[in-house]
Amino acid sequence: MSGASTSSSVRAALSYCVQQVRTYDYHHYLCLLELPPTMRKSAFTLRAFNIETAKAMDVASDPRIGLMRLLWWQDAIDKIFSNKVIEHPVAQALASVLLEHKINKIWLRRSVEARINDAKKEVTDIPKTMEELEQYAEDTVSTIFYSTLEAGGIKSTVADHAASHIGKASGLLLLLKSLPYHASRNCHFRYIPIKVAEKHGLLVKDGGQLAIQIDSREGMRDAVFEMASVANAHLQKARKLAGTVPADALPVLLPAVPTQVILDTLDRVQFDVFDPKLTRGVFGIPPLWFQLKLKWHSWRGRY
């Protein structure tokens, strides 16, 4: 393949990644536009990779097909890091990024492996504690932040710590926001830990299996409030580190803004995840207002 053809192929792959992020992850699309131009290629590619693995189970007509897709990506990561060509636009874009930037393979593998382990669970497999969900958020969301910081050549323990907390907060809140969707797919609210569900009277036995029911809307709101409070604590910890985070890392951590937006909207609807306001605009606020919030935080160098 000629150099011109290769360059054209990479541009097409990157364009595909940008479009995927814009279509399926709009709030992050707006966040990534605030990054320096030199960081956008790797950031959009990593987000597109995350989309591919995050929606693998949702778009599959059969859970086994979704799991096969995740296993394919697990194998693809090894091939990409071994400089093998894979005919997939996100894989091609990722290979191009790796030629220009150093990214630790462990973060990408950890992200996929966490989703594979989740996909292998039965719908009645409910996490026992909040710590299990926090670890899942760390493995699937924080790892994307770590990879983006690495690709930007940013080496900072403080930035990594902030990224860990923001990833956990974001991951937990996105799981909460997705509860109605999972319920519609008969997933028995398995993203509410047993200890939290039991505390708020949501835990029942269904055919000999533990399940979570929502007959008590008050109990459901209380459970969501408890989980959102854990997310909020992570967000506050991340913000306490802001004064010592390197300036070039601040734009990478801008997704703390949409995380706060979800928290604020949940508070307005009294932590009722079934309230339709959560699905309006960008996490419950008009898109223009969301963009202004991002611009304001970006201009002030805050997250």
DAVENMO-V686048 format. One record per run of one state. SS is the DSSP state (h for helix, s for strand, l for the rest). FROM is the first residue (numbers start at 1). LEN is the number of residues. Records with the same first field share a line. If there is no record, write none. Layout:
SS = FROM-LEN + FROM-LEN
This chain:
l = 1-2 + 25-1 + 33-4 + 55-1 + 60-3 + 82-7 + 101-4 + 121-9 + 152-5 + 178-1 + 185-9 + 200-3 + 207-2 + 213-4 + 241-1 + 245-2 + 269-7 + 280-2 + 283-2 + 286-1 + 301-3
h = 3-22 + 26-7 + 37-18 + 56-4 + 63-19 + 89-12 + 105-16 + 130-22 + 157-21 + 179-6 + 194-6 + 217-24 + 242-3 + 247-22 + 276-4 + 287-14
s = 203-4 + 209-4 + 282-1 + 285-1
